[in-house]
Amino acid sequence: MTTNSHLTRVAAPEGVGAGTGYSHVVWGTGRFVAVSGQCSLDEKGGVVGEGDAAAQARQVFENLRRCLAAAGATFDDVVKLTYFVTDVAHLPAVRAARDAVIAPDRLPASSAVQVAALFRPELLLEIEAFAIVPVDPAA
């Protein structure tokens, strides 16, 4: 179990097999933030990294970072990520991009789902995030 000021993470509760690359349970106190599924679109709506799962994953995490920042959150505040991939073979690239922005001792709860397609055929993945931001007691 790891904790920071407002979140607690349990990699594997008693009686539950350890997962690889995620926490089974995360809870905390504060303001809840939901970030819609992000794809590898740039600020003009163009696809970044067509045909390249690693490039798309990096763009998706950059988009998530920007969305979290708009809510006053960081990746340290993320409690849940849901990955939608058109092929589970893209998951290593997704994990590498995630590991570049989230410390291994602060991994959120996660789910990965293979989907038949996303809203544009050139998109390989989409990721949504939930975060809990600490509430400023002075506010």
C-alpha positions in Angstrom: 0.0 0.0 0.0 1.3 3.4 -0.9 -0.1 6.8 0.1 0.5 10.4 -0.6 -1.4 13.3 0.9 -4.8 12.5 -0.4 -4.6 9.1 -2.2 -4.1 5.6 -1.1 -3.1 2.8 -3.5 -3.3 -0.9 -2.9 -1.4 -3.0 -5.5 -3.0 -6.3 -4.4 -5.5 -6.6 -1.5 -5.2 -9.7 0.6 -6.5 -12.7 -1.4 -6.3 -11.0 -4.8 -3.5 -11.8 -7.2 -1.0 -9.0 -7.9 -1.6 -7.2 -11.2 1.2 -6.1 -13.5 1.4 -2.4 -14.0 -1.6 -1.2 -12.1 -3.1 -0.9 -8.6 -6.2 -2.9 -7.8 -7.6 -0.3 -5.5 -7.2 3.5 -5.3 -9.1 5.8 -3.0 -8.8 9.4 -1.8 -10.4 12.5 -0.6 -10.9 15.7 -2.6 -12.5 17.0 -5.8 -13.4 14.4 -8.4 -12.2 15.0 -12.0 -13.4 13.0 -15.0 -11.4 13.4 -18.3 -13.1 12.2 -21.4 -11.4 9.6 -23.6 -8.5 11.2 -25.4 -7.1 10.2 -28.7 -4.0 11.2 -30.6 -5.4 14.3 -32.1 -3.4 17.6 -32.1 -4.9 20.9 -31.3 -6.1 21.3 -34.9 -7.8 17.9 -34.9 -5.2 16.1 -37.0 -4.1 12.6 -36.1 -0.6 12.4 -34.6 1.3 9.2 -35.4 -0.9 7.5 -37.9 -0.2 3.8 -37.9 2.3 4.2 -34.9 0.9 3.1 -31.6 3.9 4.5 -29.6 3.5 8.0 -31.2 -0.2 7.9 -30.6 0.2 6.9 -27.0 2.6 9.7 -26.3 0.1 12.2 -27.8 -2.7 10.7 -25.9 -0.8 11.1 -22.6 0.1 14.7 -23.5 -3.6 15.4 -24.2 -4.5 13.8 -20.8 -1.8 16.0 -19.1 -3.3 19.1 -20.6 -6.8 18.1 -19.6 -5.8 17.3 -16.1 -3.9 20.6 -15.8 -7.1 22.5 -16.8 -8.7 21.0 -13.7 -5.7 21.7 -11.5 -4.7 18.0 -11.5 -1.6 16.1 -12.4 -0.9 12.4 -13.2 -0.2 12.0 -9.4 -3.9 12.6 -8.8 -5.1 10.0 -11.3 -7.0 7.1 -9.7 -8.2 5.3 -12.8 -7.3 4.9 -16.4 -9.3 3.0 -19.0 -7.5 2.0 -22.2 -9.5 1.3 -25.4 -7.2 -0.2 -28.0 -8.0 -1.6 -31.4 -5.4 -4.3 -30.9 -4.1 -5.6 -27.5 -0.7 -5.7 -29.2 -0.6 -1.9 -28.7 -0.6 -2.2 -24.9 3.2 -2.3 -24.5 3.5 1.0 -26.3 0.7 2.4 -24.1 2.4 1.2 -20.9 5.7 2.8 -22.1 4.0 6.1 -22.6 2.2 5.8 -19.3 5.5 4.9 -17.5 7.1 8.1 -18.8 4.6 10.2 -16.9 3.4 8.1 -14.0 5.8 6.9 -11.3 5.7 3.1 -10.7 4.8 3.6 -7.1 1.8 5.8 -8.0 0.1 3.5 -10.6 -3.7 4.0 -10.8 -6.4 1.4 -11.1 -6.7 0.4 -14.8 -8.8 -1.5 -17.3 -7.9 -2.3 -20.9 -10.4 -3.2 -23.5 -9.9 -4.2 -27.1 -12.5 -2.6 -29.3 -13.4 -3.2 -33.0 -12.8 0.4 -33.9 -12.7 4.0 -32.7 -14.5 7.0 -34.1 -11.8 7.5 -36.8 -10.2 4.5 -38.6 -6.7 5.8 -38.2 -6.9 5.9 -34.4 -5.4 3.0 -32.6 -6.2 3.9 -29.0 -8.2 6.1 -26.6 -7.7 6.6 -22.9 -10.0 8.1 -20.3 -8.9 9.2 -16.8 -10.4 9.8 -13.4 -8.6 11.9 -10.8 -9.1 13.1 -7.3 -7.5 16.5 -6.6 -6.8 17.6 -3.0 -9.1 20.3 -1.7 -7.3 23.4 -0.5 -8.5 23.8 3.1 -8.1 27.6 2.9 -10.6 27.8 0.0 
